[in-house]
């Protein structure tokens, strides 16, 4: 007779019940009451019991055999040898100690980035950073790939990054008061499936549907119809030109004499500098709708009509996270803020702006401010860091000088890369350059659940557990739930959780007590829960004691009684509620940013042509603009080896969306395998011919596991459809040093050769098939 258990748990794509039969996950059932559960929950049994799992500690053959330089040039191209856990841990501990002793703590790069776990205790980045900090520190990363430019520039403009990560003005206020929403970058429902830290219910999409059902006019300005929900209007725009459209809308408001000068005078500084620029007094070029039409492809009269709608009714401007992941990405957000301020509805219920509604599942959901459980990471004694997207620069140019947020900095000399959580061969740009960078360190250690390209480019790979194989607590700053994540199954193969791995390493290095503080997994869960409960009780939100929470499976915090309006306090009384800017106000002109002297990010929003866009000279050779959007069937690169993601492939390759006109011009038909290429690289993808993208634009989702045909060959063809063999590894500006994936020109042609086999999911060790 089968043993069947039902276990409450959670993931980035929602809370669910894990159905376990005879120790094996057989079904994942979304939490009852979730209005829009994600299909990604249902694919988890296939993901957990997947042949691409790392089942045993494994060491790259040349590294284990002490080849010259330990065969660094073979990283990514070589097989691995499975070794016992104690042997692998001894190797890692010895390498950490050696590098610290010979080169200093800052020569260890703690490269943890990504959505490694919804759980707050087994969050890989927190575990790795805590381990390295108690040992004396390391070199870390700041910002994130999602909105790095915003993280750097918004504190100069708004005094914080709340406008991009939350809390933003809530959906209920928009529903009650707004009559026009203009959404640059659209409202991509794909992204609303997920939430860092998990979610008890997908409420954002439910609120969006209420907005549309209420008849509020929603205009989405985007090159792709997939970013446009049913019931909203779609206006196409050339990628990377949103800033020009926003500046032209400001020109219309100025020309019509409807700019809210009273709000500008009370709540902002620097509006006069922006106005002088828009009117052309600063550079001799008025930023008129006709000027913008030639750049954006938007009709000039449409620009005028949209601008006039902003002041004739309560209006709200949203800009997706994708806009700032582009050349000069800071400018789109700064221009959106300036436009909203000129229209005058900032701080009014249902009015103003946000930077990322629909960029995550529950952004804008009405909720109380709540402290989430978290693992303390400690302080990094070295203070050494790089901006998140400068990984290749750091490893390829040790000692190199660069500018970041007004500072002159130097890249450290990295000898050991320790990666735990995340997959840079998914999220970083110009993967052929990253391959070269990964050959520079003396040793690369990776904790991984799957044989991703990052694991294949490591020297020592330690198998890590998934969410289902450990106990944890899920929580997000944008969700109303605290989620008990019960262990559902025993670890697959020989996998161990990161806490157990670091505890064993800390013991070898004489740091166990400092790392664990005498607590095991459940001891830590009780501690971080109690700390969060105490903080929330002080806010008038009493939580049950831990055992009751753990048995119930979740805590649901009631929503706010009244809608939250971002900058409502500032508008009411700027003196009593100043922002954390030099002036205490919204800085439409920032003297500090201007003092940095960066021509790509001056002191107020401007239109600066990107290096790559459809108006660039390079477009004569590469006439298609590639957008690398988030996929429907996985989270970034996670779950790519599972059935849901694989079922969406075409001949095993990632789909690429191309307009019928562009396809016909190139002899491309629906379902054909095509080669997408530029000077940086080439990849194979399956063509989807559709009018849902505008002419001159293609869409190739992020996350297909990097699968080079010849791993040791520079610029090798990627067989699987990873867009980051095509994207440029250059920063938005020297202010933010942020990634620019959405500024990529390419060409597409039919692939005429014999189709190479996709091997991304084939383990590089003969005996590591998952049990």
Number of C-alpha atoms within 10 A of each C-alpha: 4 8 9 14 16 16 20 25 29 34 27 25 28 30 31 26 21 28 20 20 15 12 14 20 23 18 19 24 17 26 19 12 10 17 14 16 23 21 18 25 25 19 20 23 20 17 23 28 18 20 20 22 29 30 29 26 26 26 23 28 20 21 21 17 11 10 11 9 14 18 19 23 17 18 27 24 16 18 17 23 18 19 15 11 18 12 10 19 20 14 15 21 17 15 18 22 15 13 19 20 10 10 14 18 26 25 21 27 29 25 24 26 22 23 20 23 23 27 28 25 26 27 26 27 25 21 26 23 24 22 25 26 21 19 21 15 26 26 25 21 18 14 19 17 19 17 24 25 30 30 22 22 24 22 17 24 30 22 20 18 19 16 22 22 22 20 22 23 29 27 26 23 19 27 21 14 17 22 22 24 25 23 27 29 25 31 29 24 20 22 21 22 31 24 27 25 27 31 32 29 26 27 25 26 26 16 20 22 14 15 23 16 11 12 13 20 17 23 22 27 25 26 28 26 20 17 25 24 20 11 15 19 16 21 20 19 23 21 25 28 24 27 26 27 30 28 28 27 29 31 26 24 20 17 12 11 10 17 20 17 16 11 17 21 13 16 25 23 18 19 20 13 17 21 18 14 22 27 21 15 12 13 10 11 12 19 23 23 27 17 15 25 20 13 19 23 15 21 16 19 12 14 21 19 12 15 24 18 17 27 19 12 14 22 28 27 24 24 28 26 24 24 28 28 26 28 28 29 32 32 28 29 28 25 24 26 29 28 25 24 25 28 30 23 23 27 22 23 25 28 29 31 30 29 29 27 33 25 27 24 28 33 28 29 29 27 22 19 17 22 18 22 24 22 17 12 17 15 14 21 16 15 11 20 19 21 22 20 26 19 21 20 18 21 24 20 16 14 14 14 12 13 16 17 19 16 11 9 16 17 21 21 22 26 24 25 25 23 25 26 25 25 26 21 25 24 23 24 25 22 27 22 20 20 22 17 17 23 21 22 19 18 24 26 23 25 29 27 24 28 25 28 21 26 28 21 26 26 27 29 29 28 29 31 26 24 26 25 20 19 20 27 29 32 30 24 22 26 31 24 23 25 30 26 27 22 18 23 22 16 21 24 18 19 24 24 22 25 22 15 19 22 20 17 23 21 16 16 15 11 18 18 13 16 24 20 11 10 13 12 17 11 12 18 22 17 17 19 23 17 14 16 22 15 17 17 13 9 13 8 16 13 20 13 12 16 10 12 16 19 11 13 19 22 17 12 17 12 14 14 9 11 21 25 23 24 24 18 16 20 19 14 12 17 14 10 15 19 22 15 17 15 15 20 25 30 27 26 23 22 15 14 19 15 11 18 14 16 13 20 24 21 25 23 27 22 22 15 16 20 17 23 25 25 17 14 12 14 17 11 12 20 20 22 25 28 25 22 22 20 19 18 24 27 22 22 27 22 23 22 25 23 17 20 22 18 12 14 18 19 18 20 23 29 26 28 26 29 20 20 15 19 21 12 9 13 10 22 17 15 16 20 26 22 21 28 20 17 14 17 22 25 27 28 31 26 27 22 23 17 14 18 21 22 19 19 22 30 22 25 23 22 29 30 28 27 23 26 18 14 19 16 11 13 20 17 23 29 27 29 30 31 35 30 30 25 27 23 23 21 22 26 24 21 24 26 23 34 32 30 29 24 26 26 29 24 18 25 17 19 16 10 7 6 12 11 13 18 16 20 20 16 22 22 19 11 11 22 17 18 14
